[in-house]
Amino acid sequence: MELPEPTSKFIKIRCPKCKNEQIIFGKAASHINCLVCGRNLAEPTGGKIKVKARILEVLD
């Protein structure tokens, strides 16, 4: 019996205000703010997050 592959990913995003890049979880359960300027970058929807910043890369 094989284990199923996870459907969740980590996402590298860039803050539109200060251009800081950070890595977030694709199914986060809380609001995600920029670590530098504090701007709201993503919000939870009950499943995948709603991203309000530029997505640079989806990591495996």
Protein Blocks (a to p, Z undefined) as FASTA:
>chain_A
ZZdddfbdcdddddfklopacdddfkbcbdcddfklopafbdcehiacddfbdcfbdcZZ
